[in-house]
Amino acid sequence: MSTPVTDRFTNDKYTQIRGDLKAILAHGVQLLIAAVHPEGQATALYRLNVDTGELVVGDLPAGGVALAADDGHVFVAGSDGQVYKAGLDKGEPKPLGPVFDPPPVALAPAANGRLAVVAGKQLVILAKKDGKELQRIELSEFATTIASDPSGTWLVVGSDRGTLSVFDCENKEAFYAGESKKLHEGAITALCFEPDELRVMSSAVDHKLLLTHVRGDLDPEDRSGKNGHGDKTTAIVNGTGDRFYTSGLDSQIKAWVRGAGQRKPAAQKEGLAKVVALALGQYKGKEHLIAACIDNTLRLFPIDAEGKLGDRELVYYGAHQWAEYELKRRDPKLREAALRALAGWNDAKSLETLAQRVSNDDDHGLKVLATSLLGESGSPRAIKLLEPLLRAGEDAVRLAALNGLLKLEGADSLRIFDLALAVGKRDIGTAAITALTGLARKDDLAFTRLVTALSGQPREVRVAALAALEDLHDASSPEAELIALRATQADIRRTALIRFYQRGMLALPEVQAALRRFSADTDAGVRQAAFLISLLARPKLAAALRCRDKQLHRQLHDIETARSPVDEVKAAAAEAAAGAGASGKSKETGSKGKVEDELPKPKQVALSELDEADKRPLLEAMASRALDTCLAGAAALASLQDPRALGTLLQLSREHAVGAGRHLQGAGRAG
C-alpha cells in the first residue's frame, strides 16, 4: 500500500499508478483501475481509495485491458491473453481459464456464475469460479466491446465494422445467438444497457449514439442527432434517476436525459482532457463521476441531486507526474527517492527524465546519481542519453557517464573511448587511456588509439598515453618514446626526450640518433630539450658547463627534476580534486618549478678534465640547421674557452642571431 503526495495548494494527489489507463470500475470509495504500459512492461490491478488516496497494487505479469466485476470479485483481461481474477477489495490477481490468442478486448459478467469474454472473432463463456470454458461461439467479425444487462441474461457484442450481435440464455442453460445487424459505420466503441429496460445504448467512430431494443428486430433510435461527440465516444455509464453519461476523445463529458427524442445533453468541457473511461463512484460521501483521461489522470466531478455535473473537484495524477512533482521539491531526499523510482521503472520516459535531471537539479550528488542510474539501467535507450553527458560541466558526471556507457555497450567498446577522448577533458580522457591500456595488450585497434591520444587534448591525456605505451613495452625499450616523438603536439615530444634521460636510455644508439634529429625540431622547446639532454649524456661536460653558466645550470636542473608522466597525471588529478590550479608548476614539462635559491651548487670541473669526445654534443649542435641550437652549442663551447666557437659566433652575429655577440668576448679570450 502506498499513500499519495498531496499538493497543499490544489489538494490534487499524486500516485504511482503506472501505464496508460484503459478501464475503471467504482465500488463505493474504491476505484479499480486497469492500465497497459506503452512498452509492454507489467502493470497491476490498482485499487485506489478515492477518499484517502491509498493505493493497493495487485501485480500483473502484463497490462490490464478491460475490467468486469460482480458482488465479490473483479476480473481483468490481460494484454498477455490471460484473464485474471481477484477479490473485489483485496487479493492478488490469479490466472483464470485459458490463454487467449488474440488477447481479450472486453469482459462482461453473465448469469449463473459465468463470465463473457470477447477475443478476436470469438465469444467465450467461462465459469467465474474456476475458469472452465463453458462455451465458445464464433463471430463473423472482430469484436471490439461487450455489455450485459443487469441480470446477465442478455449479452450484446459490438464489432469492428459496426455490427451489433445479441446473445441470450433466457429460459436456456447456454447462450444462443439472436439478432445481428450493422447499426454503425465503423467500429463500435462503447455499449451500455439501460438499467430497467432491455435496451442497449451504443456508440461508434461515426459519432452516433443509438438506442436499440435487443428483443426481436434490431431497430435503433438515434439519440444523439447533431449533439454527439466530436471525436470517438469512449464510454457510456448509467447515472442515478433518468441520467446517463458519455465521454469522448473530444475532451467532453455529456449528461443525457433518458427518453424519446433527440434531447440536447449538458456538456462538461472545463477541467477535462481526452477521456478513455468513466465510472460512477463515491467521494467524501457524495456521488461523483470519475473520468480516466488519456494523460493518465483521474478527474472527479460532483453530481447534484438532478444528475448535473459540477466543476472538477479533484485530480489524481499517475506515476510519472508523481515523479515530476517530487523532483521539484526542495528536499534532496525526496528527489533522490523519485530518481530511484524512475530507475526502477526503466522505461523511455523515466530514462529521459533521469537525463534531464542531470542538467536541472541543483544538487551535485543527485546529478551524479541520475547519471549512474542511467548507466545501471541496462537499457539500450540510455546510451543516447548518456553520450551528451560526457560533455557535462562536472567531472564526476562525466566519469559516471563514461562508466555507464561502458556497462551498456561493453567494456571493450572502442566507440565509447573515441567519444570520451574527443571531449578533451582530463578526467574521462585519462580514464579512457587507463581502460585502453588493458585492451591494447590484445587489440591492435586499442593500441592505435593510444598512439592517436599522444596528439589529443589536454596534456594530461597525452602524458597518460605515453605512460600507457611505456607500460605496454619492455622496461628497457625506448619504443614508447620513439612513438611519442611522432606526435603532433610539441610538449609530448619534449616529454618523450626527457623520458630518455629519466629512464637511463641515453647510451642507446637509437636514442642518440633521436636527440640529434630533434635538435632541429620545428618547435623551439623540443630543440632546447634535445640539446640539454645531449649534454646530460656527457656527465663531465654537463658539470663543466654548470659551473660556468648559471642559466644553463638551471635549465639542466629543470630537466633532472621533471616529473614522470605517472606522477604528473596523479598531481593534476589531485590538484583538480582540491580545486587548485597548476600555478607555479610547469604544465609542459612537469617541472617542480624550483626557485633560484633552491638550485644545488654546481661542482667545479677543470677544463683539463674534458677530452674531445666530451665536447662532441656541442660540435654537433653547432652543425645544426636550427639557428638557436647552433647558437646554444657555440655559446656552450665558448664558455669552455674553445676557440672553435669564435668562427660560428662571428658568422651568427653578422647574420641575424640575437645574443651571439655577448659570447664573442669569451671566445676571443680563448683564442
C-alpha positions as CSV (number, residue, x, y, z in Angstrom):
1,M,0.0,0.0,0.0
2,S,1.2,3.5,-0.8
3,T,-0.1,6.9,0.2
4,P,-0.3,9.8,-2.3
5,V,1.5,13.0,-2.2
6,T,-1.0,15.9,-1.8
7,D,-0.4,19.3,-3.3
8,R,-1.1,21.7,-0.4
9,F,-2.4,24.4,-2.8
10,T,-4.8,22.5,-5.0
11,N,-5.4,19.4,-2.9
12,D,-4.7,17.3,-6.0
13,K,-3.0,14.0,-5.4
14,Y,-0.1,12.2,-7.0
15,T,0.0,8.4,-7.1
16,Q,2.3,5.7,-8.5
17,I,-0.2,4.3,-11.0
18,R,1.8,3.2,-14.0
19,G,0.8,2.7,-17.6
20,D,-1.9,4.1,-19.9
21,L,-5.3,4.0,-18.3
22,K,-7.7,1.6,-20.1
23,A,-10.6,0.8,-17.8
24,I,-12.0,1.8,-14.4
25,L,-14.8,0.4,-12.1
26,A,-16.1,2.0,-9.0
27,H,-17.0,0.1,-5.9
28,G,-18.0,2.6,-3.2
29,V,-15.0,4.8,-2.5
30,Q,-12.7,2.2,-4.1
31,L,-11.8,2.6,-7.7
32,L,-10.5,-0.4,-9.6
33,I,-8.0,0.5,-12.4
34,A,-6.5,-1.4,-15.3
35,A,-3.6,0.0,-17.3
36,V,-1.3,-1.0,-20.1
37,H,2.3,0.1,-20.3
38,P,3.2,1.5,-23.7
39,E,6.4,-0.5,-23.8
40,G,4.7,-3.8,-22.7
41,Q,6.0,-3.7,-19.1
42,A,4.0,-5.3,-16.4
43,T,1.5,-3.1,-14.6
44,A,-1.1,-4.1,-12.0
45,L,-4.7,-4.2,-10.8
46,Y,-4.8,-0.9,-8.9
47,R,-7.2,-0.4,-6.1
48,L,-7.5,3.3,-5.2
49,N,-9.4,4.7,-2.2
50,V,-10.5,8.0,-3.7
51,D,-11.2,9.4,-0.2
52,T,-7.8,8.9,1.2
53,G,-5.6,8.3,-1.9
54,E,-4.3,5.0,-0.5
55,L,-3.2,2.7,-3.4
56,V,-3.1,-1.1,-3.2
57,V,-1.2,-2.7,-6.1
58,G,-2.0,-6.2,-7.3
59,D,0.8,-7.1,-9.6
60,L,0.1,-8.5,-13.1
61,P,2.6,-10.1,-15.4
62,A,1.4,-7.9,-18.2
63,G,-1.0,-5.0,-18.6
64,G,-4.8,-4.8,-17.9
65,V,-7.0,-4.1,-20.9
66,A,-10.5,-4.4,-19.5
67,L,-12.4,-5.0,-16.3
68,A,-15.6,-6.7,-15.1
69,A,-16.9,-7.2,-11.6
70,D,-19.6,-9.0,-9.6
71,D,-20.5,-8.8,-6.0
72,G,-17.3,-10.3,-4.7
73,H,-14.7,-10.4,-7.5
74,V,-13.0,-8.4,-10.2
75,F,-11.9,-9.8,-13.5
76,V,-9.1,-8.4,-15.6
77,A,-8.4,-9.0,-19.3
78,G,-4.6,-9.2,-19.5
79,S,-2.7,-7.9,-22.5
80,D,-0.9,-11.2,-22.4
81,G,-4.1,-13.1,-23.4
82,Q,-4.8,-14.3,-19.9
83,V,-7.9,-13.4,-17.8
84,Y,-7.2,-12.8,-14.1
85,K,-9.4,-13.0,-11.1
86,A,-9.0,-11.2,-7.7
87,G,-11.1,-10.2,-4.7
88,L,-13.1,-7.1,-5.1
89,D,-11.5,-5.5,-2.0
90,K,-8.2,-7.3,-1.7
91,G,-6.1,-10.2,-3.0
92,E,-3.6,-10.7,-5.8
93,P,-4.9,-11.4,-9.3
94,K,-4.7,-15.1,-10.3
95,P,-5.0,-16.6,-13.8
96,L,-8.4,-17.8,-14.7
97,G,-9.2,-20.0,-17.7
98,P,-7.2,-20.5,-20.9
99,V,-4.8,-18.1,-22.6
100,F,-6.5,-16.3,-25.5
101,D,-4.9,-15.6,-28.8
102,P,-5.5,-12.8,-29.8
103,P,-5.9,-11.3,-26.3
104,P,-9.3,-10.5,-25.0
105,V,-10.6,-6.9,-25.6
106,A,-13.6,-6.8,-23.2
107,L,-15.4,-8.7,-20.4
108,A,-18.9,-8.8,-19.1
109,P,-20.5,-10.7,-16.1
110,A,-23.1,-13.2,-17.2
111,A,-25.9,-15.0,-15.4
112,N,-25.3,-18.2,-13.3
113,G,-21.7,-17.5,-12.2
114,R,-20.4,-17.0,-15.7
115,L,-18.1,-14.5,-17.4
116,A,-18.3,-13.5,-21.0
117,V,-15.0,-12.8,-22.8
118,V,-14.6,-11.5,-26.4
119,A,-11.3,-12.1,-28.1
120,G,-10.8,-11.8,-31.9
121,K,-13.8,-13.3,-33.6
122,Q,-14.9,-15.4,-30.6
123,L,-17.3,-15.0,-27.7
124,V,-16.1,-17.4,-24.9
125,I,-18.2,-18.1,-21.8
126,L,-16.1,-19.1,-18.7
127,A,-17.1,-20.3,-15.2
128,K,-16.2,-17.5,-12.8
129,K,-15.3,-20.0,-10.1
130,D,-12.5,-22.0,-11.9
131,G,-12.2,-20.6,-15.4
132,K,-13.6,-23.6,-17.1
133,E,-14.6,-23.0,-20.7
134,L,-18.3,-23.5,-21.0
135,Q,-19.0,-22.2,-24.4
136,R,-17.1,-20.9,-27.5
137,I,-19.2,-19.0,-30.1
138,E,-17.7,-18.0,-33.4
139,L,-18.4,-14.4,-34.5
140,S,-18.5,-13.1,-38.1
141,E,-16.4,-10.0,-37.3
142,F,-13.7,-8.9,-34.8
143,A,-15.3,-8.0,-31.5
144,T,-14.5,-4.6,-30.0
145,T,-16.7,-4.5,-26.9
146,I,-19.3,-6.3,-24.9
147,A,-22.1,-5.5,-22.4
148,S,-24.6,-7.5,-20.3
149,D,-27.9,-6.4,-18.9
150,P,-28.2,-6.2,-15.1
151,S,-29.4,-9.8,-14.9
152,G,-26.6,-11.2,-17.0
153,T,-29.1,-13.0,-19.2
154,W,-28.6,-10.9,-22.3
155,L,-25.2,-10.1,-24.0
156,V,-24.5,-7.7,-26.8
157,V,-21.3,-7.7,-28.8
158,G,-20.1,-4.8,-30.9
159,S,-17.8,-5.4,-33.9
160,D,-15.1,-3.5,-35.7
161,R,-17.5,-3.0,-38.7
162,G,-20.4,-1.6,-36.7
163,T,-22.4,-4.8,-36.3
164,L,-24.4,-5.3,-33.0
165,S,-24.9,-9.0,-32.2
166,V,-27.3,-10.2,-29.5
167,F,-27.0,-13.4,-27.3
168,D,-29.2,-14.6,-24.5
169,C,-29.7,-17.5,-22.2
170,E,-33.3,-16.6,-21.3
171,N,-35.0,-19.9,-20.3
172,K,-31.9,-21.7,-21.5
173,E,-28.7,-23.1,-19.9
174,A,-26.4,-21.8,-22.7
175,F,-26.2,-18.6,-24.6
176,Y,-27.6,-18.6,-28.1
177,A,-27.2,-16.1,-30.9
178,G,-30.1,-13.8,-31.5
179,E,-30.4,-10.9,-34.0
180,S,-27.4,-9.3,-35.5
181,K,-27.4,-6.1,-37.6
182,K,-25.0,-3.5,-38.8
183,L,-26.0,-0.3,-36.9
184,H,-22.9,1.9,-37.2
185,E,-20.4,2.9,-39.8
186,G,-17.2,1.8,-38.3
187,A,-16.1,0.1,-35.0
188,I,-18.4,0.2,-32.1
189,T,-16.6,1.7,-29.1
190,A,-19.0,1.6,-26.2
191,L,-22.1,-0.3,-25.1
192,C,-24.3,0.1,-22.0
193,F,-27.7,-1.4,-21.2
194,E,-30.4,0.8,-19.6
195,P,-31.0,-0.3,-16.0
196,D,-34.7,-1.0,-16.3
197,E,-35.2,-1.9,-20.0
198,L,-33.8,-4.4,-22.5
199,R,-32.4,-1.5,-24.5
200,V,-28.8,-1.0,-25.2
201,M,-27.0,2.3,-25.9
202,S,-24.2,2.0,-28.5
203,S,-21.7,4.5,-29.8
204,A,-19.1,4.1,-32.6
205,V,-16.5,6.0,-34.5
206,D,-19.3,7.5,-36.6
207,H,-20.1,9.7,-33.5
208,K,-23.7,8.4,-33.3
209,L,-25.4,7.4,-30.1
210,L,-28.1,4.8,-30.8
211,L,-30.7,3.2,-28.5
212,T,-31.8,-0.3,-29.6
213,H,-34.2,-2.8,-28.1
214,V,-32.5,-6.2,-28.1
215,R,-35.6,-8.4,-28.1
216,G,-36.8,-9.1,-31.6
217,D,-35.7,-7.0,-34.6
218,L,-32.9,-4.5,-34.0
219,D,-34.5,-1.1,-34.8
220,P,-32.1,1.6,-33.5
221,E,-33.2,5.1,-32.4
222,D,-30.7,7.9,-33.0
223,R,-30.4,9.6,-29.6
224,S,-27.6,12.0,-30.5
225,G,-28.6,13.6,-33.7
226,K,-26.2,16.6,-34.1
227,N,-25.4,16.5,-30.4
228,G,-22.9,13.7,-30.4
229,H,-19.2,13.8,-29.5
230,G,-16.9,15.5,-32.0
231,D,-14.4,12.6,-31.7
232,K,-14.5,8.9,-30.7
233,T,-17.0,8.1,-27.9
234,T,-15.1,6.1,-25.4
235,A,-17.6,5.3,-22.6
236,I,-21.3,5.2,-21.6
237,V,-22.4,4.8,-18.0
238,N,-25.7,5.0,-16.2
239,G,-26.3,7.6,-13.7
240,T,-28.9,8.0,-11.0
241,G,-32.5,8.6,-11.9
242,D,-33.0,9.3,-15.6
243,R,-29.5,10.4,-16.4
244,F,-26.7,8.7,-18.3
245,Y,-23.3,10.0,-19.3
246,T,-21.0,9.6,-22.3
247,S,-17.4,10.6,-22.8
248,G,-15.1,11.0,-25.7
249,L,-11.7,11.9,-27.1
250,D,-13.1,15.4,-27.7
251,S,-12.4,16.1,-24.0
252,Q,-16.0,16.3,-23.1
253,I,-18.5,14.6,-20.9
254,K,-22.1,14.8,-21.9
255,A,-25.0,14.3,-19.5
256,W,-28.1,12.9,-21.2
257,V,-31.7,12.5,-20.1
258,R,-33.4,9.2,-20.9
259,G,-36.5,9.3,-23.0
260,A,-37.6,9.5,-26.6
261,G,-36.3,12.1,-29.0
262,Q,-33.0,13.9,-29.5
263,R,-32.7,16.0,-26.4
264,K,-29.6,18.2,-26.2
265,P,-27.3,17.0,-23.4
266,A,-25.4,19.2,-21.0
267,A,-21.7,19.2,-21.9
268,Q,-18.8,19.4,-19.4
269,K,-15.7,20.7,-21.0
270,E,-13.8,22.6,-18.3
271,G,-11.2,20.6,-16.3
272,L,-11.0,17.7,-18.7
273,A,-8.6,16.0,-21.0
274,K,-9.4,13.3,-23.6
275,V,-11.5,10.7,-21.7
276,V,-10.9,7.0,-22.1
277,A,-13.2,5.6,-19.4
278,L,-15.9,6.6,-17.0
279,A,-17.1,5.3,-13.6
280,L,-19.8,6.4,-11.1
281,G,-18.3,6.4,-7.6
282,Q,-18.3,7.9,-4.1
283,Y,-16.0,10.7,-2.8
284,K,-16.5,12.1,0.7
285,G,-19.9,10.5,0.9
286,K,-21.2,12.1,-2.3
287,E,-21.7,10.7,-5.8
288,H,-19.1,11.7,-8.3
289,L,-18.4,10.9,-11.9
290,I,-14.8,9.8,-12.4
291,A,-13.1,10.3,-15.7
292,A,-9.9,8.4,-16.7
293,C,-8.1,10.5,-19.2
294,I,-5.5,9.9,-21.9
295,D,-2.9,11.9,-19.9
296,N,-3.2,9.2,-17.2
297,T,-5.1,11.4,-14.7
298,L,-8.3,10.5,-12.8
299,R,-10.6,13.5,-12.6
300,L,-13.5,13.7,-10.2
301,F,-16.7,15.7,-10.8
302,P,-19.5,16.0,-8.3
303,I,-23.1,15.1,-9.3
304,D,-26.0,17.0,-7.8
305,A,-29.4,15.6,-7.0
306,E,-30.6,16.2,-10.5
307,G,-27.7,14.4,-12.0
308,K,-25.9,17.5,-13.3
309,L,-22.1,17.7,-13.2
310,G,-20.4,20.3,-11.1
311,D,-16.9,21.8,-11.6
312,R,-13.9,19.4,-11.2
313,E,-13.2,18.8,-7.6
314,L,-10.1,16.7,-7.5
315,V,-7.4,15.2,-9.8
316,Y,-5.4,12.1,-9.2
317,Y,-2.1,12.0,-11.2
318,G,-0.2,9.0,-12.3
319,A,3.3,7.8,-11.7
320,H,5.3,10.0,-14.0
321,Q,3.5,13.1,-12.8
322,W,4.3,12.0,-9.3
323,A,8.0,11.8,-10.1
324,E,8.0,15.2,-11.8
325,Y,6.2,16.7,-8.8
326,E,8.7,15.2,-6.4
327,L,11.7,16.3,-8.4
328,K,10.6,19.9,-8.0
329,R,10.6,19.7,-4.2
330,R,13.3,21.2,-2.1
331,D,14.2,18.2,0.0
332,P,17.0,16.3,-1.8
333,K,16.0,13.0,-0.1
334,L,12.6,13.2,-1.8
335,R,14.2,14.0,-5.1
336,E,16.6,11.0,-4.6
337,A,13.7,8.7,-3.9
338,A,12.0,9.9,-7.1
339,L,15.2,9.3,-9.1
340,R,15.5,5.8,-7.8
341,A,11.8,5.1,-8.6
342,L,12.3,6.3,-12.1
343,A,15.3,4.0,-12.5
344,G,13.2,1.1,-11.2
345,W,10.5,1.8,-13.8
346,N,13.2,1.8,-16.5
347,D,11.0,2.9,-19.4
348,A,11.7,5.5,-22.1
349,K,10.0,8.4,-20.3
350,S,11.7,7.5,-17.0
351,L,15.2,7.4,-18.6
352,E,14.6,10.7,-20.3
353,T,13.6,12.3,-17.0
354,L,16.7,11.0,-15.4
355,A,18.8,12.5,-18.1
356,Q,17.0,15.9,-17.7
357,R,17.7,15.9,-14.0
358,V,21.5,16.0,-14.7
359,S,21.0,19.4,-16.1
360,N,18.1,20.6,-14.0
361,D,19.0,19.5,-10.5
362,D,21.0,21.9,-8.3
363,D,22.4,19.1,-6.1
364,H,25.7,17.8,-7.5
365,G,25.3,14.4,-5.8
366,L,21.9,13.9,-7.4
367,K,23.3,14.8,-10.8
368,V,25.9,12.1,-10.4
369,L,23.2,9.7,-9.1
370,A,20.9,10.3,-12.0
371,T,23.8,9.6,-14.4
372,S,24.8,6.5,-12.6
373,L,21.3,5.2,-12.6
374,L,21.1,5.6,-16.4
375,G,24.3,3.5,-16.7
376,E,22.9,0.8,-14.5
377,S,19.6,0.7,-16.3
378,G,20.7,-2.0,-18.8
379,S,18.5,-0.2,-21.4
380,P,20.0,0.5,-24.9
381,R,17.9,3.7,-24.8
382,A,20.2,5.1,-22.1
383,I,23.2,5.1,-24.5
384,K,22.0,8.1,-26.5
385,L,21.1,9.8,-23.2
386,L,24.5,9.3,-21.7
387,E,26.6,10.3,-24.7
388,P,25.9,14.1,-24.3
389,L,26.7,13.8,-20.6
390,L,30.3,13.0,-21.5
391,R,30.5,16.8,-22.0
392,A,28.8,17.8,-18.8
393,G,30.3,20.5,-16.7
394,E,31.1,18.4,-13.7
395,D,33.9,15.8,-13.8
396,A,32.0,13.3,-11.6
397,V,29.1,13.4,-14.0
398,R,31.4,12.8,-17.0
399,L,33.1,9.9,-15.3
400,A,29.7,8.4,-14.3
401,A,28.5,8.8,-17.9
402,L,31.7,7.0,-19.2
403,N,31.3,4.2,-16.8
404,G,27.6,3.8,-17.6
405,L,28.3,3.7,-21.4
406,L,30.9,1.1,-20.9
407,K,28.4,-1.0,-18.9
408,L,25.8,-0.7,-21.6
409,E,27.9,-1.1,-24.7
410,G,30.7,-3.3,-23.3
411,A,34.0,-2.6,-21.6
412,D,35.8,-3.1,-24.9
413,S,33.7,-0.6,-26.9
414,L,36.3,1.5,-28.8
415,R,33.5,3.8,-30.0
416,I,32.9,4.9,-26.4
417,F,36.6,5.5,-25.8
418,D,36.6,7.6,-29.0
419,L,33.8,9.7,-27.7
420,A,35.5,10.2,-24.3
421,L,38.8,11.2,-25.9
422,A,37.1,13.6,-28.3
423,V,35.7,15.6,-25.3
424,G,39.1,16.9,-24.4
425,K,38.7,16.6,-20.6
426,R,41.4,15.3,-18.3
427,D,39.1,13.1,-16.1
428,I,37.4,10.9,-18.7
429,G,40.4,11.2,-21.1
430,T,42.8,9.6,-18.6
431,A,40.1,7.1,-17.6
432,A,39.7,6.1,-21.2
433,I,43.5,5.7,-21.5
434,T,43.6,3.5,-18.5
435,A,41.0,1.2,-19.9
436,L,42.5,1.2,-23.4
437,T,45.9,0.1,-21.9
438,G,44.4,-3.2,-20.8
439,L,42.7,-3.7,-24.2
440,A,45.8,-2.8,-26.1
441,R,47.7,-5.9,-25.0
442,K,45.5,-7.9,-27.3
443,D,43.8,-5.4,-29.6
444,D,45.8,-3.5,-32.2
445,L,42.9,-1.0,-32.7
446,A,43.1,-0.1,-29.0
447,F,46.9,0.3,-29.3
448,T,46.3,2.6,-32.3
449,R,44.0,4.8,-30.2
450,L,46.7,5.2,-27.5
451,V,49.1,6.4,-30.2
452,T,46.5,8.8,-31.5
453,A,45.9,10.1,-28.0
454,L,49.5,11.3,-27.9
455,S,48.3,14.2,-30.1
456,G,45.0,14.7,-28.3
457,Q,43.8,17.1,-25.6
458,P,44.5,18.0,-22.9
459,R,48.1,17.5,-21.9
460,E,47.2,15.1,-19.1
461,V,45.7,12.7,-21.7
462,R,48.8,12.9,-23.8
463,V,51.0,12.2,-20.8
464,A,48.8,9.3,-19.7
465,A,49.0,7.8,-23.2
466,L,52.8,8.0,-23.1
467,A,52.8,6.3,-19.7
468,A,50.5,3.6,-21.1
469,L,52.8,2.9,-24.1
470,E,55.7,2.6,-21.7
471,D,53.7,0.1,-19.7
472,L,53.0,-1.9,-22.9
473,H,56.6,-2.2,-23.9
474,D,59.6,-3.8,-22.3
475,A,61.1,-1.7,-19.5
476,S,64.4,-1.5,-21.4
477,S,62.9,-0.4,-24.7
478,P,62.7,3.2,-25.8
479,E,59.9,2.3,-28.3
480,A,57.2,4.2,-26.4
481,E,59.2,7.5,-26.5
482,L,60.2,6.9,-30.1
483,I,56.5,6.6,-31.0
484,A,55.7,9.7,-28.9
485,L,58.3,11.7,-30.9
486,R,56.0,11.3,-33.9
487,A,53.1,13.2,-32.1
488,T,51.9,16.5,-33.4
489,Q,51.9,18.1,-30.0
490,A,55.3,19.6,-29.2
491,D,55.0,19.2,-25.5
492,I,54.7,15.4,-25.6
493,R,57.7,15.2,-28.0
494,R,59.7,17.2,-25.4
495,T,58.4,14.9,-22.6
496,A,59.5,11.9,-24.6
497,L,63.0,13.3,-24.8
498,I,63.1,13.9,-21.1
499,R,61.9,10.4,-20.5
500,F,65.0,9.1,-22.3
501,Y,67.0,10.7,-19.5
502,Q,64.7,9.6,-16.7
503,R,64.7,6.0,-17.9
504,G,68.5,5.9,-18.3
505,M,68.5,5.3,-22.0
506,L,70.8,8.0,-23.3
507,A,73.5,5.5,-24.2
508,L,71.3,3.7,-26.7
509,P,72.1,4.3,-30.4
510,E,68.5,5.0,-31.4
511,V,68.2,7.5,-28.6
512,Q,71.3,9.3,-29.5
513,A,70.1,9.5,-33.1
514,A,66.7,10.9,-31.9
515,L,68.5,13.6,-29.9
516,R,70.4,14.7,-32.9
517,R,67.4,14.6,-35.1
518,F,65.1,16.5,-32.8
519,S,67.7,19.2,-32.1
520,A,66.4,20.6,-35.4
521,D,62.7,20.1,-34.5
522,T,60.1,22.6,-35.6
523,D,59.5,23.6,-32.0
524,A,62.0,25.6,-30.0
525,G,61.2,23.9,-26.7
526,V,61.8,20.5,-28.3
527,R,65.1,21.6,-29.8
528,Q,66.2,23.0,-26.5
529,A,65.3,19.8,-24.6
530,A,67.2,17.7,-27.2
531,F,70.3,19.9,-26.8
532,L,70.2,19.8,-22.9
533,I,69.6,16.1,-22.8
534,S,72.5,15.5,-25.1
535,L,74.7,17.4,-22.6
536,L,73.4,15.2,-19.7
537,A,74.5,12.2,-21.7
538,R,78.1,13.5,-21.1
539,P,78.2,14.0,-17.3
540,K,81.7,15.7,-17.3
541,L,80.6,18.1,-20.0
542,A,77.4,19.0,-18.2
543,A,79.3,19.5,-14.9
544,A,81.8,21.7,-16.6
545,L,79.1,23.9,-18.1
546,R,77.1,24.1,-15.0
547,C,79.8,25.9,-13.0
548,R,80.4,28.4,-15.9
549,D,76.8,29.2,-17.0
550,K,74.2,29.6,-14.3
551,Q,71.3,29.8,-16.8
552,L,72.4,26.5,-18.3
553,H,72.7,25.1,-14.8
554,R,69.1,26.0,-14.2
555,Q,67.9,24.5,-17.4
556,L,69.7,21.2,-16.8
557,H,68.3,21.1,-13.2
558,D,64.7,21.5,-14.6
559,I,65.3,18.5,-16.8
560,E,66.6,16.5,-13.9
561,T,63.7,17.3,-11.6
562,A,60.9,17.0,-14.1
563,R,58.0,14.8,-13.0
564,S,57.5,11.4,-14.6
565,P,54.3,11.1,-16.7
566,V,52.6,9.0,-14.0
567,D,53.4,11.5,-11.3
568,E,52.3,14.4,-13.4
569,V,48.9,12.8,-14.1
570,K,48.4,12.0,-10.4
571,A,49.4,15.5,-9.4
572,A,47.0,17.0,-12.0
573,A,44.2,14.9,-10.6
574,A,45.0,15.8,-7.0
575,E,45.0,19.5,-7.9
576,A,41.7,19.2,-9.7
577,A,40.1,17.4,-6.8
578,A,41.4,20.1,-4.4
579,G,40.1,22.8,-6.7
580,A,43.6,24.1,-7.2
581,G,45.2,25.2,-10.4
582,A,48.7,24.3,-11.6
583,S,50.2,27.7,-10.9
584,G,53.8,27.7,-10.1
585,K,54.4,24.5,-11.9
586,S,55.3,23.9,-15.5
587,K,52.4,22.2,-17.3
588,E,54.6,21.5,-20.2
589,T,57.4,19.7,-18.6
590,G,56.1,18.8,-15.2
591,S,58.9,20.7,-13.6
592,K,58.8,21.3,-9.9
593,G,59.5,25.0,-10.6
594,K,62.5,25.4,-8.2
595,V,63.3,29.0,-7.2
596,E,66.8,30.3,-7.7
597,D,67.9,29.8,-4.2
598,E,67.0,26.1,-4.4
599,L,69.4,25.4,-7.2
600,P,72.1,23.0,-6.0
601,K,75.6,24.3,-6.0
602,P,77.4,23.1,-9.1
603,K,80.6,21.0,-8.8
604,Q,83.8,22.7,-10.1
605,V,85.3,20.9,-13.0
606,A,88.6,21.9,-14.6
607,L,88.7,22.3,-18.4
608,S,91.6,20.0,-18.5
609,E,89.3,17.1,-17.4
610,L,87.4,17.3,-20.7
611,D,88.5,15.5,-23.8
612,E,87.4,15.9,-27.3
613,A,84.7,13.2,-27.0
614,D,83.1,15.1,-24.2
615,K,82.7,18.1,-26.4
616,R,81.1,16.2,-29.3
617,P,77.4,17.2,-28.4
618,L,78.5,20.9,-28.7
619,L,80.1,20.4,-32.1
620,E,77.1,18.5,-33.3
621,A,74.8,21.3,-32.1
622,M,76.9,24.0,-33.9
623,A,76.4,22.0,-37.1
624,S,72.6,22.0,-36.7
625,R,70.3,23.7,-39.2
626,A,68.3,25.2,-36.4
627,L,69.7,28.6,-35.5
628,D,69.0,28.5,-31.8
629,T,70.6,25.0,-31.4
630,C,73.6,26.2,-33.4
631,L,73.9,29.2,-31.1
632,A,73.4,27.2,-27.9
633,G,76.2,24.8,-29.0
634,A,78.6,27.7,-29.9
635,A,77.8,29.6,-26.7
636,A,78.5,26.5,-24.5
637,L,81.7,25.8,-26.4
638,A,82.7,29.4,-25.9
639,S,82.1,29.2,-22.2
640,L,84.7,26.3,-22.2
641,Q,87.1,28.8,-23.9
642,D,87.3,26.7,-27.0
643,P,88.5,28.9,-30.0
644,R,86.4,26.8,-32.4
645,A,83.3,28.7,-31.2
646,L,84.7,32.0,-32.4
647,G,84.0,31.5,-36.1
648,T,80.5,30.3,-35.6
649,L,79.6,33.1,-33.2
650,L,81.1,35.7,-35.6
651,Q,79.1,34.3,-38.5
652,L,75.9,34.3,-36.5
653,S,76.4,37.8,-35.2
654,R,76.9,39.1,-38.8
655,E,73.7,37.5,-39.9
656,H,70.8,37.7,-37.5
657,A,71.5,35.6,-34.4
658,V,70.3,37.6,-31.4
659,G,72.6,37.2,-28.4
660,A,75.6,35.8,-30.3
661,G,77.6,38.9,-29.7
662,R,77.7,38.5,-26.0
663,H,79.6,35.2,-26.4
664,L,82.3,36.6,-28.6
665,Q,84.4,38.1,-25.8
666,G,84.8,34.8,-24.0
667,A,85.6,33.0,-27.3
668,G,88.1,35.7,-28.1
669,R,89.9,35.3,-24.8
670,A,90.1,31.6,-25.5
671,G,91.8,32.4,-28.9
